[in-house]
């Protein structure tokens, strides 16, 4: 459990994870929510972890959008981003509904509720997408921006895991590397601006108040990761990033679904 000490091991883990996750996200186009949610969930209750991840995700996306604003494909933002907004509304409201549920079964360390099970299974699903990217060679996803935007927005609103699905569709959209990354950031920013107000309506007034020092550190570390990542874009391939993210996500998702993190 988190102690609130800014020099504690949990704080250092969160700070390091913020740098790494932001760097990987800028290079690959996905990953910050994928990595930061399970890290926050190690030290905070899941609804609070989702809220904290959303704040870091939003502010980091604003910073990354400013860094890469010149490479955004506005046509793709409209075609993919508008349905993402609608999907994010639905996913965020579903999350609020799931938060109030009782435990479904007894896990290893405590009861596992519908929210924990849903998020854990989503992590496992997207881990499989990262570890076994069989759709990378499939070009039939081109032209399905409405479907891709809606689905990625929905899962973005539900758990913050929007990047994997968005990448599946944008990778086949004909965008160059920098346009692919910048356009994905712009769409993710639209989802954040949609889901966070819905979350805020259900947050307790003191959910984030005591944690702002940790959140501020996480945001600043995420900015550092994005700044470094921008300079590494021309030199990096995606495969190792996807393997690392997928393996981490698979382990945390399975632990959450089994109640190890309860």
BELPELIN-V821837 format. One record per helix or strand of 2 or more residues. SS is the DSSP state (@ for helix, = for strand). FROM is the first residue (numbers start at 1). LEN is the number of residues. If there is no record, write none. Layout:
((SS;FROM;LEN) (SS;FROM;LEN))
This chain:
((@;9;20) (@;32;10) (@;46;26) (@;74;26) (=;103;4) (=;111;3) (@;114;18) (@;134;4) (@;145;15) (@;163;8) (@;177;26) (@;209;27) (@;239;19))
